[in-house]
């Protein structure tokens, strides 16, 4: 393919994860191979609004393949809801103006669900965009896997491995809280790989009595410890609104974060009890067995990417370079089987990929006698 000429901007938005630097490297090196000029935009979409950019040459992406995080910085700020002092403003027009001022031919956005939506908004406002799916939650629609997921799953699995030691020594229940508000891919994958005895994910509302009975059954069979992998977004079956006539309930469940924000706006400062703490406390009361909690938190986002993620990031990045060379824009680079393929951004923006309740991993977990919270084992 012949050389192309043009300028791209690269930004990383949303939460950080292992692999962002690797993808920046893949995109930048491939783009430069095809003759493109590359500009790095700092701190996500806020950097585009504030016109904070740095040039990216080959030397700047040398040696960053193995580094966690993103050297460009990241933020969760959205162009259409940008905090500006004490107010929230729609800065979309400013973002487009700076896109034009920088003479960009395309804005490459690396991020998760929120980034896909924000990139699509800029596309509709007149910018050429190209996105790559990033998130440890693995919940971006249109792709079979996101970069960062394998690294986070490895971290969570290693944590569960270590928790087995102390759980066995003290004959305890240990609840390990794993990230995942709406999708349980990370908890399910690491729970199966780590041999967790109970795995609770948002897609399967749990019955605490079924969980307690499963734990007591293990003790009756001489297994005096148990590990519970719990996604932070799990829901108790008793608090999930019922569906009527096969249709979705009209009244949506209010998220705890929204309740906390509303309380703070009214001058009331509340502290949300982590879901793992509540589950451990209630199980301890129900079973009379000592329970402890470990919340992995942002540990899951840190460190060097796994070999799988390094390879995936490089493949996604170089595929983006090929699309740039062909001047094919307004796409997300997705993983389909063994290939990296473009999908129209409008088809995936605003959608979340959750775990189907009939997914093979669910059946795998049940066949090794893992309790998924809906029935005792």
N, C-alpha and C positions, 0 to 999 in steps of 0.2 A: 504494500500500500504506500502511496506517495506521502510526502510530508504535508502536514496541515499547519496552518498558522492561526493563532488566536490566543486569547487569554482566558484562563479559568481562575475562579476563586474557590478555595476549599475551606469549609468550616466544620467544626464538630459541635454538636448541640445535645442537650439533655445530660443524663448521668454519664460519668466516665466508665470505662471498662477496659480490660486488657484487649489489645488489638487495634485501638484507634490509631496509634502511631504507625503500626504496620500497614494499615489501610492508606493513611496519608502517604506513606512511602510508595505503596503500590500505584496509587493514582498518579502521584507526582512524577515518578520515574517513567511510567508508561506514557503520560502526557508529554513529557519532555522528549521522549523518544520520537514522538510524532511531530515535534516542533512547536509545541504549545508553551506559552509563558504561564508560570504558575504563581499565584498570590495566595498567601495564607491569611485568613481572616480570624482575628483573635476573639476568644470568648463567645463563640456562637453567633446568633443573630444580633446580639447587642453590639458586637464588633462591627457588623455591617452597618448598623444604625449610626454608630459613632465613628465610622470610617477608620477603624484601627486595623491596619494591615501590615504584613511583613512579606518581603520577597522570599520565594522558596527556590533555591538552586539545588543542584545535585548534592552538594556538600551538606546541606541542611537536613537531608533525609538519610544520610549515611550513618549507620550504626543504631538506628532507632527501631529496627524490626523487633527487637526483644524487649523494648521498654514499655512498661505499662502506662496508662493514662494518655494524655494528649499534650504535646508541646505547644499546641495552639491555644489551649485553654478551652473551657466549655461553660455554658450557662443554660438555664431553662427558660430564659426570657423569650417571649414570642413577639414578632414584629407588630401584630395587631393588638397586643395587650402588653405594651412595654412600660415597666415602672420607670417613671421620670420624676424623680423627687418624691413628692407626696401624692402624685396622681398616676393613673394608668392611662396611657395614650395609644392611639392607633398610629404607629409609625411606619406603616406599609409604604406610603408614598416616599418617605425618606429612604427606606431600604432600596426601593426601585431607583431613586435618583442617584444613590451611591453606587449601585450596580452599574448604572450608565456612566457615572463619572469615572469609575475604575476601568471602563471600556471592557467589561467582561462579556465574553461570548456565552459563558455558562457558569452557574454556581453549583458546585458539588457539595452536597450536604450529607454528612455522616451522622446518623442518629436513629432513634427508635420511632415509635408510633407518633409522638408529638412532632418530631422533626419531619416525618413524612407529610403530616398535615400542614405544617408551616411552610414547607417547601412548595406544596401544592398551591397554597394561597399566593405565594410569590409567582408561581407559574401563571396563575389566573390574572395576576397583576401585570404580566408582560415580561417576566424574566425567563430565560432558559435555565432549567435546573436538571440535575442528575443526582439521584440519591443512592446510598448504600445502607443496608439494614443492620443496625447495631442495637443490641440490648442483651443483657444477661438473662432477661426474662424469656427470650426466644418467642415473642408474641407478635411479631410484625407479620401482617397478612401478605400472602403472595409469595413467600419464600419458605423453604423447608427448614432453614436454620439461619440464625443471625450470628454475626461474629461477636465474640465475647461470651457466648453461652457456654461453649465447651470449657473455657478457662474457669468460669464461675462454678460450673458443675463439678469440675475437678477439685476446686477449693472446698466446696461444700461436702463433697464425698470424703475428702481427707479429714475434715472436721468430724464427720460422723464416725469415721474409723477410730479417731482418737477418743471420742466419747464412749465407745464400747469399753475401753479399758477401765475408766473410773466407774461406769455403770455396773460392770461385772464385779469389780472389787467391793463396791458398797451395796450391791443388790438394790439399785435404785431404778426409778424411771427417770430418763433424761429427755427433756423436750428441747429439740433444736429448731429454732425459728430461722427460716430461710426466706429470702426475698421472693416477691411475687404477689402483687396486689390482685390482679384479675386473672392471671394465667398461672397454672401450676407446673409448667414444664421443668423449671429448675428444681423445685422440691421433689417432683416425681422422679426425674432422672437421677438426682443425687441420692434420693431415698432408696431407690432400687439398687443402685451401684454400691451404696454403703451398707446395705442389708438392714435398713430400718424396719422395725416390727410394725409400726403404724406410720402411714403417710396420709396427711390431710392436705387437700388442695382446694382452691376456690370453686372448681367446677363440680365437686361432689360435696354438698352440704353434709356436715357430720352430725352424728347422734352421740353425745358424750357417754351415754349409757352403753352403747355398743362398743365404744373404745374401751371403757372400763372393764367390760366383760371379757374382751379379748386379752387385755393385760392380765386379768386374774386367771384366765385359762392358761396362759403361759406359765404362771407361777404354779398352778396345779400340776403342770407337766414337768416341774423341776427347773424351769427357766426363770431364774430369780432376778433378772434385769430386763429392761426393755428400752429401746430407743424410739422416739417419736420424731419424725420429720414433719414440721408444720409450716406451711406457707403463710406469710404474714396477712394474706387476704382471705383466709378461710372464714366460712360462715356456718354458724350453728343452724341445724335444720329447723329448729323451733323459731328462728328469727327471720327466715326467708319467706317473703310474701308468696302466698299460694296463687297458682294460675287458675283462671276461670275459663272453662270451655275451650281449653287448648290455646287460649290467647295469653299474651303477656299481661301481667297485672298492670293496671293503669298507674298505680302509685309505686314509684321506684323506691328501692331501699336507699335511705340517706347514708352516705359514706361517713364514717367516723371523723375523717379529716374535715368534712364540711361542717359537721356539728361543732367541732373544736373551733373552727374559724368563726362561725356565727357567734359562739360564746365569747371569743376574744373581742369581736367587734362590739359586743355589748358590755365590755369591761369585765367579763368573767374569765378568769384564767384557769383552764382545766388541764389536767395531765392525763393523757390516754394510757390506760394500762395495756402493755403489749399483749397480744392475743396468746402468745406462748405462756406468759405468766398466769393468765386467767385459767387456761386449760390445765396447767400443772397444779395450780391451787385447788381446782375443783376435782381433779383426778385423785389428788392426795386425800381429800376429804372422803371421796367415794370408795377408795380402795384401802385406806390406812397404810399405804406404801409411800415412803419418802420420795419426793419428786424434786428435780432440779431443772433449771432452765439455762440454755446457752443461746444467745442471739448473735448470729454471725455478722449481721449488719453490713457495713461497708467493706469489711474484709473481703467479701465476695467480689468486689469491684477492683481490687488491687493486685499488684504483682505483675509478673511477666506472663504474656500469653502462652498457652500450650502450643505444642508443635502443630496440632490440628488447626488451631486458630491462626497461627502464623501463615500456614499454607492457604487457608480459606481467605484471609485478608489479602494476601498477595494475588490470589486468583480474582477476587472481586475487584480489587484495585486496577489490575491490568485489563480486566474486561471493561471497566469504566473508561480506561484510556483508549481502547479500541472503539468504543461508542463515540467518544469525543472526536477521534480521528475521522469517523464517518459522519460527524455532525448530527448525531441522533440524540435528541434531548428529551426532557420531560418524562424520564423513565426511572424506574428503580431497578438496580441490578440484583436479581434474585437467584437463589440456588434451586435448581430443578434437577433432581437426580444427581448425576455426576457433572452437570453442566451449570455454568453461570449464564443466565439468560435475562434479557430486559423485559420488564412488564410495565405497562402504562401506569404512571404514578396515580392517575385519577382512579384507577381500579383498586388501589390498596390504601390510599390516604384515608384516615379516619376509621379503619377497620382493625380489629384485634383478633389474633389467632390464639384461641384457647384450646385446651386439651379436650378432644372429643371423649365422651364417656365410654365409647366403644373402641378407643384407641388400643392398639396391640400392647402398649406398655401397661395399660390398666389391667388387661387380662394376664400379662406376665406377673404383675404384682400379686394378683389374687391367687395365681397358681403356686406361688411360693409362700402362701399363707400370710400375706401382708394385709393388715386391716386398713381399709380406706375410709373408715369412719361411718359408712352407711349401714354396715351390718357386722355383728361379731364374728370373729374367726376362732 
